Amino acid sequence: MTLKESYGDKKYNFKVEGIYDDPATIAVYLTDSDFIKTFELEDGYFNGYFSNTKIKDIDDLYIATTITKDDLTKTSRQLILSMGSMISMFATAGVIMFMLIVYLLSKVIIEKNSQSISMTKILGYNNREINSLYITTTTIVVIASMLLTVPIVNVTLKYIFKVAFAQYSGWMPYYVPAKIFVEVPLLGIVSYAVIAFILTRRVKKVPLDEALKNVE
């Protein structure tokens, strides 16, 4: 692996001996001796300390800056504060759009089959049996689609996220809580239940004389 100075022409060649799983950063790690040798520094040179307790035995004169856990999480907290309400708005808009599209498609199915529905009523089928023919089948397709597409969308977004951040100097790991894979289908099912209730009322309103119209 060859790395070039940001503000110079000098290049450094490195051989990767191992990979450390640290998704929050994109960095090359060297031992002290290799670092000093590579960049031709004097023995004992250092440019920082990692510590889980406050270091008190270094003169303030030699401390350029102190980076705490609070500093490192400041960006993520700012994103949550600034985008939290926006994410809720997107989720609400997504649910409304889902309900609108599914309702319109289901409504078209019922309207296209209104003559057949009317005929089944004449033949003595009750509303529950008619719903099982037209609404239950649609319900099965909708639920199966949600259960299948959520994992597919997750894999697709994971790939897109990786490609999008490939050009950044930092990195934000893609993470979806396990509860999301339960909440999203449940939210879709509840939303569709409202639509199914509306559709059953439309089936009930189909008149018996509809079967006598446009009979060839």
N, C-alpha and C positions, 0 to 999 in steps of 0.2 A: 504494500500500500504506500503510495507516494502522496505526501502532503506538502503544500506550498505555503509560504508566508503570505499573510493577508496584505502586507504593505511592503513586500520585497520580492526578490526573485529566487531566494534560496529554497531548495527543496529537500525534504527529508524522506528517506525510505524506511519503512517499518515492516516487520514480519509479524503477523497476528499469531500469537501463541495461544490465545483463548478469548472467549467472549464472556463478559460479565453482564448479567441481566439487570440493567438499570434503565427502564424505558423513559425515565424523565429527562435523560441527557443523551447527547451524542458526543462522545469524547473518546480520546485515546489515553490509556493509563500506562504509566511507566514506573519502574522502581526508582528510588532516589538515585542510585548509582547510575542507572541508564539515562535518567533525565539529565543529570549533571554532565555525563560524558557526551550525550547527544548535542546539548546546547552549549558545551564548553564553558561550564560555570565552575566556580571554586568549590572545593569540598565543604560540605556542611550547609550548602545553600538550601533555602526553602522559601516558599512564597505563601504558605498558609498552613493552618492546623485544622484538623477535624477533631472535635471534642464533644462529648455528651454532657460535660459540666463546664462551667465558666472558668476560663484560664485566668489566673490571677498573678502569675509569676513572670509576666512579660511587661516591660515598660510601655506605657501608652504611646511613647514616641515611635515605637516600632510597629504599631498597629495601624494599618491603612484603613481597614474597615472590618466590621463585624457583621456576619450574616447569620441571622437566627432562623429558627423554624418558622417563626411568624413572617419573616421576610420572604421565605420561599413559598409560603402558601398564600401570600397576598394576592397574587394574580388569580388564583383559582377562586378565592373569596370574592374578588371583584367581578369575575365572570358570573358567579352565582347571583350576586346582587343586581348586576346590570341586565342579565339575560334570563333570570329565573321567571319573571313575569311574562317575558316574550315567549318562552318555551310553553308556558301554560296556555298562552293565546294560540300558538301553533297547534297544540294538542286539541283545543276546543274547535278550532277551524277544521282540523282533520276529521274529527268525529262528525261535525255537521256535514262536511263534504261526503264522507262515507255514507251517512244516512240518506243524503239527497240522491246520490248516484244509485244506491241499492233500491231506494223507493221508486225512482223513475223506471229502472229496469224491470222491477217486479210489477209495477203498474202497467207497463207495456205488455207484459206476459198475460196478465188478467184481461186487459182490453182486447188483445188478439184472440183470446179464447173465451170471450164473453158468450158467444153463441153456443159453444160446447158446454160451458157452465150452465147456461139456461136449459140446455137439453138434459143434462144430468139431473137438474131439479125436476123437470117434467117426468123423468123416469123414476123418481122417488128417492134419489139420494139426498141425505140431509147435509147441512152446512159443514158438519165435522168431517164427513166423508169427502166432500168436495175440497175442503181445505187440505186434506191429506194428499189429494191428487196434485194440487197446484202450489200450495204454500209450503207444505212439508218438504217437498222435493227441493224447492228453492232454498229452504232453511238448511238442508243437508249440504247443498253446494256452497252456501255462504260460510257455514261453520268450517267445512273441510278446507275451503280456500284460505281462511284466516289461520288455521292451524298449520297449513303447509307454507304459506307465504312469509310468516313471521321469521322462521329460521333462515329462509332464503334471503330476505331483506337484511337480516343481521350479517350474514356472510358477505353480501354485496357491499354494505356500508363499511364493514371492516376493511375490505380491499380498497374502497374509495378513500377512506380515511388514511390508509397507509400511503397511497399514491399522493394525496393532497399534501401531506406533511413531509414528503421526501425531500423537498427543496428548502425546508425550514432548518435553521440552526438548532432549534430546540425540538422537543417531542412531547406530545400529549397522548398517552396510550388510550386505545379504544376500549371502552369498558361499558358493558350493559349489565345491570343487576339481574340476577336470576328471576326476581319477582316480576320484571317487565314482561317476561315470556308468559306469565300467567295473567297479568293485568291487561295486556293488550287484547288477547282473545276474549277475556271476560267482558271488557268494555265494548268490544264489537258485538258480542252475543246480546248484551243488554240493549245496545242501540238497535240491533236488528229485531229484538223482541217488540220494541215500540212500533217498528215498521210492520212487523207481522200482524200486530193487533189492528193497525189501520187497514191492512190488506184484507183481513177477515171481514171487516165491516163493508169493504167494497164488494167482496164476493156475495155477501148477504143482499146487497142492493141490486144485484144483477136481476132484471125482471124475467119472468117466465116467457113473455112474448118475444124475447130476444132471439129465441131459437126459430121463430117463424119469419124472421127478417132475412132477406137475401138468400132464400132457400132455392137452390137450383134443381 
